[in-house]
Amino acid sequence: MGSVVTYSGNSSGTPTYQTALAPATANLAQPLAVAMSANVASQYGWYQISGNAVVATNGTLAAGPAPVYLAGSGQLTSTGAAGKQVLNAQNVTATGTPAAGQAVVEINRPFAQGAIT
């Protein structure tokens, strides 16, 4: 729960919307969502794309509002890195609220930056 994931993919031109933990890859250019439960491969799951989401952090998300960045393994950070900003997202709380390793981030159909800056 709280992991940031990418969702995309297709099979013979039909969207599959398969998810994977968001990597810390620069210029990823993919839509993002937040897992609302522990999801297993080849099963359906619930994902949040709008509102205040409880997300996993790498322990370095500062109090906001401020931009957030991909930190790898489905986590976010406030440490800026070129090409890793999560657009349409900003942190509301610092790491530790509501629990250790988590923070609240306001999202509205977030996506990973795709342009070279």
One Martini backbone bead per residue (centre of mass of N, CA, C, O) as a GRO file, in nm:
protein
  117
    1MET     BB    1   0.096   0.036   0.022
    2GLY     BB    2   0.184   0.346  -0.148
    3SER     BB    3   0.283   0.273  -0.410
    4VAL     BB    4   0.443   0.374  -0.694
    5VAL     BB    5   0.304   0.350  -1.027
    6THR     BB    6   0.292   0.217  -1.333
    7TYR     BB    7   0.068   0.246  -1.631
    8SER     BB    8   0.063   0.008  -1.901
    9GLY     BB    9   0.019  -0.126  -2.204
   10ASN     BB   10  -0.004  -0.390  -2.460
   11SER     BB   11  -0.221  -0.617  -2.664
   12SER     BB   12  -0.274  -0.597  -2.978
   13GLY     BB   13  -0.377  -0.282  -2.908
   14THR     BB   14  -0.462  -0.352  -2.614
   15PRO     BB   15  -0.507  -0.244  -2.318
   16THR     BB   16  -0.366  -0.345  -1.984
   17TYR     BB   17  -0.266  -0.179  -1.732
   18GLN     BB   18   0.000  -0.246  -1.622
   19THR     BB   19   0.195  -0.276  -1.331
   20ALA     BB   20   0.475  -0.089  -1.175
   21LEU     BB   21   0.723   0.006  -1.016
   22ALA     BB   22   0.863   0.304  -0.981
   23PRO     BB   23   1.130   0.429  -1.116
   24ALA     BB   24   1.449   0.621  -1.127
   25THR     BB   25   1.375   0.741  -1.420
   26ALA     BB   26   1.457   0.942  -1.657
   27ASN     BB   27   1.219   1.036  -1.872
   28LEU     BB   28   0.962   0.830  -1.858
   29ALA     BB   29   0.668   0.908  -1.956
   30GLN     BB   30   0.441   0.814  -1.729
   31PRO     BB   31   0.188   0.706  -1.569
   32LEU     BB   32   0.055   0.747  -1.234
   33ALA     BB   33   0.011   0.565  -0.919
   34VAL     BB   34  -0.156   0.451  -0.614
   35ALA     BB   35  -0.154   0.205  -0.400
   36MET     BB   36  -0.432   0.064  -0.194
   37SER     BB   37  -0.283  -0.217  -0.202
   38ALA     BB   38  -0.186  -0.537  -0.201
   39ASN     BB   39  -0.050  -0.648  -0.504
   40VAL     BB   40  -0.070  -0.898  -0.747
   41ALA     BB   41   0.001  -1.078  -0.994
   42SER     BB   42  -0.266  -1.111  -1.216
   43GLN     BB   43  -0.433  -0.887  -1.061
   44TYR     BB   44  -0.649  -0.691  -0.923
   45GLY     BB   45  -0.659  -0.332  -0.838
   46TRP     BB   46  -0.613  -0.041  -0.640
   47TYR     BB   47  -0.596   0.307  -0.763
   48GLN     BB   48  -0.464   0.630  -0.726
   49ILE     BB   49  -0.517   0.968  -0.916
   50SER     BB   50  -0.669   1.138  -0.681
   51GLY     BB   51  -0.570   1.340  -0.430
   52ASN     BB   52  -0.493   1.232  -0.110
   53ALA     BB   53  -0.195   1.047  -0.077
   54VAL     BB   54  -0.046   0.763   0.049
   55VAL     BB   55   0.308   0.742   0.045
   56ALA     BB   56   0.607   0.628  -0.039
   57THR     BB   57   0.933   0.672   0.097
   58ASN     BB   58   1.295   0.740   0.137
   59GLY     BB   59   1.294   0.961   0.396
   60THR     BB   60   1.304   1.262   0.208
   61LEU     BB   61   1.031   1.413   0.276
   62ALA     BB   62   0.932   1.722   0.282
   63ALA     BB   63   0.767   1.976   0.358
   64GLY     BB   64   0.503   2.157   0.229
   65PRO     BB   65   0.470   2.272  -0.067
   66ALA     BB   66   0.620   2.049  -0.317
   67PRO     BB   67   0.801   1.886  -0.512
   68VAL     BB   68   0.828   1.563  -0.666
   69TYR     BB   69   1.026   1.252  -0.681
   70LEU     BB   70   1.178   0.992  -0.800
   71ALA     BB   71   1.325   0.698  -0.598
   72GLY     BB   72   1.227   0.426  -0.635
   73SER     BB   73   1.048   0.149  -0.558
   74GLY     BB   74   0.777   0.338  -0.529
   75GLN     BB   75   0.913   0.616  -0.453
   76LEU     BB   76   0.952   0.931  -0.286
   77THR     BB   77   1.095   1.271  -0.318
   78SER     BB   78   1.254   1.606  -0.257
   79THR     BB   79   1.492   1.534  -0.433
   80GLY     BB   80   1.628   1.672  -0.689
   81ALA     BB   81   1.596   1.553  -1.041
   82ALA     BB   82   1.661   1.522  -1.351
   83GLY     BB   83   1.364   1.391  -1.499
   84LYS     BB   84   1.195   1.307  -1.196
   85GLN     BB   85   0.941   1.453  -1.200
   86VAL     BB   86   0.618   1.483  -1.060
   87LEU     BB   87   0.345   1.556  -1.220
   88ASN     BB   88   0.070   1.658  -1.048
   89ALA     BB   89   0.250   1.698  -0.770
   90GLN     BB   90   0.239   1.742  -0.401
   91ASN     BB   91   0.340   1.791  -0.097
   92VAL     BB   92   0.205   1.800   0.244
   93THR     BB   93   0.400   1.609   0.395
   94ALA     BB   94   0.620   1.456   0.578
   95THR     BB   95   0.794   1.220   0.674
   96GLY     BB   96   0.578   1.036   0.915
   97THR     BB   97   0.305   1.124   0.762
   98PRO     BB   98   0.125   0.892   0.919
   99ALA     BB   99   0.400   0.720   0.883
  100ALA     BB  100   0.656   0.541   0.849
  101GLY     BB  101   0.756   0.597   0.515
  102GLN     BB  102   0.536   0.831   0.495
  103ALA     BB  103   0.309   1.041   0.293
  104VAL     BB  104   0.139   1.328   0.180
  105VAL     BB  105  -0.001   1.351  -0.157
  106GLU     BB  106  -0.099   1.560  -0.409
  107ILE     BB  107  -0.314   1.446  -0.677
  108ASN     BB  108  -0.353   1.475  -1.062
  109ARG     BB  109  -0.275   1.276  -1.274
  110PRO     BB  110   0.007   1.158  -1.264
  111PHE     BB  111   0.346   1.209  -1.408
  112ALA     BB  112   0.629   1.145  -1.566
  113GLN     BB  113   0.874   1.294  -1.682
  114GLY     BB  114   0.973   1.353  -2.047
  115ALA     BB  115   1.174   1.587  -2.031
  116ILE     BB  116   1.451   1.761  -2.096
  117THR     BB  117   1.626   1.991  -1.850
   0.00000   0.00000   0.00000
